Amino acid sequence: MLSLLRYGVILFILICLVSLSIQILRTFYYGKQGHYARPRGNWRRGILYAFGKGLMPWEKESARKHLPTYLAGVLYHASFFSALFYLFSLIIPFQLTVLVISLFRFLTIIGLLCGLGLLLKRTVHRYLRKISCPDDFASNLIVDVFLAFALANTFFSSIKPFFYLTAILLFIYIPLGKIRHCFFFFYVRILFGVFYGRRGVLPRDNIKSET
């Protein structure tokens, strides 16, 4: 049974990746917009900015004004990616050291608390609740459950079947809901950096150079 669930996780990971790749490929169907102005900056520097300084809270007004929420989001996403790494260590498999497991437990506990805190804020804050859709709540809950079972599995091996089932549910939902932004984030940041880097808008000290 456990082996079947393990292969099920692998299968739905592949289906998830194919689905997300198709969604990216579909963005090319809209055609490529031509450039009518000469480049005033360097697209490479734009990409470096997008994945570096551009991620800092002081570069974003919404993040700068809500630092606790920004930090909670960072920890929440970090714990999610660490839980994926932990899942891969089980299905490949490869052995994690005691130190790595301890760090994973600590990060997962913090991330889970942040995720539940963000869910509570979305629920009780009148403005956030009004602009939220069911997917916002479902995505948060699915990730929270995934983190909870990942954490529990580090203490009790008997939890593993439930952890695998939760992982399958997660990979089924990712292409359908907002959790897919964890995948599209990298693609979008590259496009962002290329566009504004070429125009010489970002980084602000960008100078005209080769493209």
Residue pairs with C-beta under 8 A, 6 or more apart in sequence:
1 161
2 160
2 161
2 164
5 161
5 164
5 165
5 168
6 90
6 91
6 164
8 164
8 168
9 87
9 91
9 164
9 167
9 168
9 171
10 91
12 167
12 168
12 171
12 172
13 171
15 171
16 171
16 172
16 174
16 175
19 175
20 174
20 175
20 180
20 183
20 184
23 175
23 180
23 184
24 184
24 187
35 198
37 199
39 198
39 199
39 200
39 208
39 211
40 198
40 199
40 200
40 206
40 208
41 196
41 197
41 198
41 199
41 200
41 201
41 206
41 207
41 208
41 209
42 197
42 198
42 206
42 207
42 209
42 210
42 211
43 193
43 194
43 197
43 198
43 211
44 197
45 197
45 203
45 206
45 209
46 192
46 193
46 194
46 195
46 196
46 197
46 198
46 202
46 203
46 206
47 189
47 190
47 193
47 194
47 197
48 193
49 193
49 196
49 197
49 202
49 203
50 189
50 190
50 192
50 193
50 196
50 197
50 202
51 189
51 193
53 59
53 203
54 189
54 192
54 193
54 202
54 203
57 63
57 64
57 67
57 70
58 64
63 69
63 70
69 118
69 121
72 114
72 117
72 118
73 114
73 118
75 107
75 110
75 111
75 114
76 111
76 114
76 115
76 118
76 143
77 111
77 182
78 107
78 111
79 107
79 108
79 110
79 111
79 112
79 114
79 115
79 147
80 111
80 143
80 146
80 147
80 182
81 182
82 104
82 107
82 108
82 111
83 104
83 108
83 111
83 146
83 147
83 150
86 96
86 104
86 150
86 154
87 150
87 163
87 167
89 95
89 96
90 153
90 160
90 163
96 104
101 154
104 154
105 151
105 154
108 147
108 150
108 151
109 151
111 147
112 144
112 147
112 148
112 151
115 140
115 143
115 144
115 147
116 144
118 140
119 137
119 140
119 141
119 144
121 128
122 128
122 129
122 132
122 136
122 137
122 140
123 129
123 137
135 177
135 178
136 178
138 173
138 177
139 173
139 177
139 178
139 179
142 169
142 170
142 173
142 177
142 179
143 170
143 179
145 166
146 166
146 167
146 170
149 159
149 162
149 163
149 166
150 163
152 159
152 163
153 159
153 160
153 163
170 179
173 179
174 180
174 182
174 183
193 202
196 202
197 203
197 206
198 211
200 206
200 207
200 208
